[in-house]
């Protein structure tokens, strides 16, 4: 099999570069087949793919195993667990797609990461569903936060996906990073409130509970993954030395996979050990909640991917003719150095400086 010639960081556009990764980049403009071939080459993306593809296979297996074991079509109490597993699979699949095809073109790179962001927050909503039906402490069931928890999660899913996709527009890296990271932290903090309250309540009353152990491990893995992702360790200490094996994004993937595994163990334990209590005092799963809400959040995520893909397409077209642009519909003429440029209803020039491409 013919190998794809790889490039150094200074040979590719800036948007395709990763901090402190200096070599083994795939050239932009590859075909779909060539992108797939590179999964078996030593590129700086290869292990990014495999560290999420192998967990994806495991979670797909668990999805079918749980469906059979709990007779999901006839057992409504297992629907939240199934929804959580579907969201977990979507998250890892989105990551695999993004890391495989992000070198098709500059536009495709944006679209790939729109898919990745949407998949992450679909998983976050799946987590909220599992927490709502299996994890909520007795002291919070029936309260205002309990009643609004899933609707707050829907709002957070939409807003965080919207902001994450929007962060890929513009050139201010610090602002883009803040827009991408801060909403994620807020979402995660809100979603784990019932878990933290339950651990606190149980510890003060009954001591340590069996399900607390995988939950704590999940929290540790997730927080550690955020630190690794944000710090770019270890490649920031030795740029170029971890381009293929050992850079932070690979550690991030491994830690998130472990977090997902521990979370699945904890949620399954809660479902099995708390069923009698939750069926007596908690909300019962219905077709609308959680299935309907989950499908709605998935549909909104797909819509945002499509909308931002169109927006990026229009931005690319505008850049071929003018300098700075506003992303608004406009069908008039714009003067540039006493010359008229018709933008055909695509965008309006904010400043009028002709750029020759």
C-alpha positions as CSV (number, residue, x, y, z in Angstrom):
1,X,0.0,0.0,0.0
2,X,1.4,3.3,-1.1
3,X,2.1,5.6,1.9
4,X,1.1,9.3,1.9
5,X,3.9,11.8,2.1
6,X,3.8,13.6,5.4
7,X,4.7,17.2,6.1
8,X,6.2,19.4,8.8
9,X,4.3,22.1,10.6
10,X,5.9,24.9,8.5
11,X,4.6,23.2,5.3
12,X,0.9,23.3,6.1
13,X,-1.6,26.1,6.7
14,X,-1.7,27.5,10.2
15,X,-5.2,26.2,10.9
16,X,-4.0,22.6,10.4
17,X,-1.2,22.9,13.0
18,X,-1.4,21.7,16.6
19,X,0.6,23.4,19.4
20,X,4.0,21.9,19.9
21,X,3.5,19.2,17.2
22,X,6.2,19.8,14.6
23,X,6.0,16.9,12.2
24,X,4.1,13.9,10.7
25,X,1.2,16.1,9.4
26,X,-1.0,14.7,6.7
27,X,-1.2,17.1,3.7
28,X,-4.5,19.0,3.3
29,X,-6.6,18.0,0.3
30,X,-6.4,14.2,0.7
31,X,-9.2,12.0,-0.7
32,X,-11.5,10.0,1.6
33,X,-9.6,6.8,0.7
34,X,-6.2,8.4,1.4
35,X,-7.5,9.6,4.8
36,X,-8.4,6.1,5.7
37,X,-5.0,4.8,4.5
38,X,-3.3,7.2,6.9
39,X,-4.8,5.5,9.8
40,X,-2.2,2.8,9.3
41,X,0.7,5.2,8.9
42,X,2.8,6.9,11.6
43,X,1.1,10.3,11.6
44,X,0.4,12.6,14.5
45,X,-3.3,11.7,14.1
46,X,-3.1,7.9,14.0
47,X,-3.3,7.2,17.7
48,X,-5.9,10.0,18.1
49,X,-8.1,7.8,16.0
50,X,-7.3,4.4,17.5
51,X,-7.5,5.6,21.2
52,X,-11.2,6.3,20.6
53,X,-12.0,3.7,17.9
54,X,-11.2,0.8,20.1
55,X,-13.3,2.1,23.0
56,X,-16.1,2.7,20.5
57,X,-16.1,-1.0,19.6
58,X,-16.4,-1.9,23.2
59,X,-19.3,0.5,23.9
60,X,-21.1,-0.7,20.8
61,X,-20.8,-4.2,22.2
62,X,-22.1,-3.1,25.5
63,X,-25.0,-1.3,23.8
64,X,-26.2,-4.6,22.2
65,X,-25.5,-6.6,25.4
66,X,-27.5,-4.3,27.6
67,X,-30.4,-4.2,25.1
68,X,-30.6,-8.0,25.2
69,X,-29.9,-8.4,28.9
70,X,-32.5,-5.9,30.0
71,X,-35.1,-6.6,27.3
72,X,-35.0,-2.9,26.4
73,X,-38.2,-2.7,24.2
74,X,-40.3,-3.9,27.2
75,X,-38.3,-2.6,30.1
76,X,-38.8,1.2,30.4
77,X,-36.5,1.5,33.4
78,X,-33.6,0.5,31.1
79,X,-34.3,3.2,28.5
80,X,-32.1,5.8,30.2
81,X,-29.2,3.4,30.3
82,X,-29.7,2.6,26.6
83,X,-29.9,6.3,25.8
84,X,-26.6,6.9,27.8
85,X,-24.8,4.2,25.8
86,X,-26.1,5.5,22.5
87,X,-24.8,9.0,23.4
88,X,-21.4,7.5,24.5
89,X,-21.1,5.7,21.1
90,X,-22.1,8.9,19.3
91,X,-19.4,10.8,21.2
92,X,-16.6,8.4,20.3
93,X,-17.8,8.0,16.7
94,X,-17.8,11.8,16.2
95,X,-14.2,11.9,17.5
96,X,-13.1,9.1,15.1
97,X,-14.7,10.9,12.2
98,X,-13.1,14.2,13.1
99,X,-9.6,12.8,13.5
100,X,-9.9,10.7,10.3
101,X,-11.2,13.2,7.8
102,X,-10.1,16.6,9.1
103,X,-7.4,16.9,6.3
104,X,-9.8,16.6,3.4
105,X,-9.9,20.4,3.1
106,X,-10.0,23.5,5.2
107,X,-13.8,23.5,5.0
108,X,-14.0,19.8,5.8
109,X,-11.7,20.4,8.8
110,X,-14.2,22.8,10.3
111,X,-17.2,20.5,9.6
112,X,-15.4,17.6,11.2
113,X,-14.9,19.4,14.4
114,X,-18.5,20.7,14.3
115,X,-19.4,17.1,14.3
116,X,-17.0,16.4,17.2
117,X,-18.4,19.2,19.3
118,X,-22.0,18.3,18.7
119,X,-21.2,14.6,19.6
120,X,-19.5,15.6,22.8
121,X,-22.6,17.5,24.0
122,X,-25.0,14.8,22.9
123,X,-23.0,12.6,25.2
124,X,-23.2,15.2,28.0
125,X,-27.0,15.2,27.6
126,X,-27.0,11.4,27.7
127,X,-25.1,11.6,30.9
128,X,-27.6,14.0,32.4
129,X,-30.4,11.6,31.5
130,X,-28.6,8.7,33.3
131,X,-28.0,10.9,36.3
132,X,-31.6,12.1,36.4
133,X,-33.1,8.6,36.4
134,X,-30.5,6.6,38.4
135,X,-28.3,8.9,40.4
136,X,-30.3,11.7,42.0
137,X,-30.2,11.7,45.8
138,X,-33.3,11.2,47.8
139,X,-33.0,14.7,49.3
140,X,-33.3,16.3,45.8
141,X,-36.0,14.2,44.2
142,X,-39.2,16.3,43.7
143,X,-37.4,19.6,44.2
144,X,-37.3,22.5,41.7
145,X,-33.8,21.5,40.5
146,X,-35.0,17.9,39.9
147,X,-38.0,19.1,37.9
148,X,-36.0,21.4,35.7
149,X,-32.8,19.3,35.5
150,X,-33.3,17.7,32.1
151,X,-34.6,21.0,30.5
152,X,-31.6,22.8,31.8
153,X,-29.5,20.1,30.3
154,X,-31.2,20.5,26.9
155,X,-30.5,24.3,27.1
156,X,-26.9,23.7,28.0
157,X,-26.5,21.2,25.2
158,X,-27.8,23.6,22.6
159,X,-25.8,26.6,23.9
160,X,-22.5,24.8,24.4
161,X,-22.7,23.2,20.9
162,X,-23.6,26.6,19.4
163,X,-20.7,28.3,21.2
164,X,-18.2,25.6,20.4
165,X,-19.0,25.7,16.7
166,X,-18.9,29.5,16.8
167,X,-15.4,29.4,18.3
168,X,-14.0,28.1,15.0
169,X,-15.0,31.5,13.3
170,X,-12.4,34.2,13.8
171,X,-8.7,34.4,14.6
172,X,-8.4,35.3,18.2
173,X,-7.1,32.1,19.7
174,X,-7.5,33.0,23.4
175,X,-11.2,34.1,22.8
176,X,-11.8,30.9,20.8
177,X,-10.4,28.8,23.5
178,X,-12.4,30.5,26.2
179,X,-15.6,30.2,24.2
180,X,-15.0,26.5,23.7
181,X,-13.8,25.6,27.3
182,X,-15.8,27.7,29.7
183,X,-19.3,26.5,28.7
184,X,-18.1,22.9,28.9
185,X,-16.9,23.5,32.5
186,X,-20.3,25.1,33.4
187,X,-22.2,22.3,31.8
188,X,-20.2,19.6,33.6
189,X,-20.5,21.4,36.9
190,X,-24.3,21.7,36.7
191,X,-24.7,18.1,35.5
192,X,-22.7,16.5,38.4
193,X,-24.5,18.5,41.2
194,X,-26.8,15.6,42.0
195,X,-23.9,13.2,42.1
196,X,-21.9,15.3,44.4
197,X,-24.9,15.9,46.7
198,X,-25.6,12.2,46.9
199,X,-22.0,11.3,47.7
200,X,-22.1,14.0,50.4
201,X,-25.4,12.8,51.8
202,X,-24.6,9.1,51.9
203,X,-21.1,9.7,53.3
204,X,-22.5,11.7,56.2
205,X,-25.4,9.2,56.9
206,X,-24.5,5.7,55.7
207,X,-20.8,5.8,55.0
208,X,-19.3,4.7,51.7
209,X,-21.6,3.2,49.0
210,X,-20.5,0.7,46.4
211,X,-21.4,2.9,43.5
212,X,-19.4,5.8,44.8
213,X,-16.1,4.2,43.8
214,X,-16.6,4.1,40.0
215,X,-18.2,7.6,40.2
216,X,-15.1,9.0,42.0
217,X,-12.8,7.3,39.5
218,X,-14.8,8.8,36.7
219,X,-14.5,12.3,38.2
220,X,-10.8,11.8,38.6
221,X,-10.3,10.6,35.1
222,X,-12.4,13.4,33.6
223,X,-10.7,16.2,35.6
224,X,-7.3,14.8,34.8
225,X,-8.2,14.7,31.1
226,X,-9.2,18.3,31.2
227,X,-5.8,19.3,32.8
228,X,-3.9,17.3,30.2
229,X,-5.9,18.7,27.3
230,X,-5.4,22.3,28.5
231,X,-1.8,22.1,29.5
232,X,-0.5,20.3,26.3
233,X,1.7,18.1,28.5
234,X,4.1,16.5,27.7
235,X,4.7,18.0,24.2
236,X,5.0,21.5,25.5
237,X,8.1,20.4,27.5
238,X,9.8,18.9,24.4
239,X,8.2,20.1,21.1
240,X,8.6,17.6,18.3
241,X,9.4,14.6,20.6
242,X,5.9,13.4,21.0
243,X,4.5,14.0,17.6
244,X,3.5,10.4,16.9
245,X,3.3,8.7,20.3
246,X,2.6,10.2,23.7
247,X,1.2,13.7,23.1
248,X,-1.5,15.2,25.2
249,X,-4.4,14.6,22.9
250,X,-3.8,10.8,23.0
251,X,-3.7,10.9,26.8
252,X,-6.9,13.0,26.8
253,X,-8.6,10.3,24.7
254,X,-7.4,7.5,26.9
255,X,-8.6,9.3,30.0
256,X,-12.0,10.1,28.6
257,X,-12.4,6.5,27.5
258,X,-11.6,5.3,31.1
259,X,-14.0,8.0,32.4
260,X,-16.8,6.7,30.2
261,X,-16.1,3.1,31.2
262,X,-16.3,4.0,35.0
263,X,-19.4,6.1,34.4
264,X,-21.1,3.1,32.7
265,X,-20.2,0.8,35.6
266,X,-21.5,3.3,38.1
267,X,-24.8,4.0,36.3
268,X,-25.4,0.3,35.7
269,X,-24.9,-0.4,39.5
270,X,-27.3,2.4,40.3
271,X,-29.9,1.1,38.0
272,X,-29.6,-2.4,39.5
273,X,-29.4,-1.4,43.1
274,X,-31.8,1.6,43.3
275,X,-34.6,0.4,41.0
276,X,-37.2,-0.2,43.7
277,X,-36.6,3.1,45.3
278,X,-36.5,5.1,42.1
279,X,-39.6,3.4,40.6
280,X,-41.4,4.4,43.8
281,X,-40.3,8.0,44.2
282,X,-38.6,9.1,41.0
283,X,-40.0,9.9,37.5
284,X,-40.7,7.0,35.2
285,X,-39.1,7.0,31.8
286,X,-41.5,7.7,28.9
287,X,-41.3,8.0,25.1
288,X,-41.1,11.8,25.5
289,X,-38.7,11.8,28.4
290,X,-36.0,10.7,27.9
291,X,-36.3,9.3,24.4
292,X,-38.0,12.3,22.8
293,X,-35.7,14.9,24.5
294,X,-32.7,12.9,23.4
295,X,-33.8,12.7,19.8
296,X,-34.6,16.4,19.9
297,X,-31.1,17.3,21.2
298,X,-29.6,15.1,18.5
299,X,-31.7,16.8,15.8
300,X,-30.6,20.3,17.1
301,X,-27.0,19.2,17.0
302,X,-27.3,18.0,13.4
303,X,-29.0,21.3,12.5
304,X,-26.2,23.3,14.1
305,X,-23.6,21.3,12.2
306,X,-25.4,22.0,9.0
307,X,-25.9,25.7,9.8
308,X,-22.3,26.4,10.7
309,X,-21.2,24.4,7.7
310,X,-23.1,26.7,5.4
311,X,-21.8,29.7,7.3
312,X,-18.2,28.5,6.9
313,X,-18.9,27.9,3.2
314,X,-20.1,31.5,2.8
315,X,-17.1,32.8,4.7
316,X,-14.7,30.9,2.3
317,X,-16.5,32.4,-0.7
318,X,-16.3,35.9,0.7
319,X,-12.6,35.6,1.4
320,X,-12.0,35.0,-2.3
321,X,-13.2,38.5,-3.1
322,X,-13.0,40.9,-0.1
323,X,-11.0,41.4,3.0
324,X,-13.0,41.6,6.3
325,X,-16.6,40.5,5.9
326,X,-19.9,40.5,7.8
327,X,-21.9,37.3,7.6
328,X,-25.1,38.9,6.5
329,X,-27.3,38.5,3.5
330,X,-26.6,41.3,0.9
331,X,-27.2,41.5,-2.8
332,X,-26.1,45.0,-3.6
333,X,-22.8,46.2,-5.1
334,X,-19.7,47.1,-3.1
335,X,-17.1,49.6,-4.2
336,X,-13.4,48.5,-4.0
337,X,-10.8,50.9,-5.3
338,X,-13.5,52.4,-7.6
339,X,-14.4,49.0,-8.9
340,X,-17.7,47.2,-8.5
341,X,-17.9,43.7,-7.0
342,X,-21.2,41.8,-7.0
343,X,-21.4,39.4,-4.1
344,X,-24.4,37.6,-5.4
345,X,-26.4,37.6,-2.2
346,X,-23.7,35.8,-0.3
347,X,-22.1,38.4,2.1
348,X,-21.5,42.1,2.6
349,X,-18.1,43.7,2.8
350,X,-17.3,45.4,6.1
351,X,-14.2,46.9,4.6
352,X,-13.6,47.1,0.9
353,X,-10.1,45.9,0.1
354,X,-9.8,43.7,-3.0
355,X,-7.9,40.5,-2.4
356,X,-6.6,38.7,-5.5
357,X,-6.6,34.8,-5.1
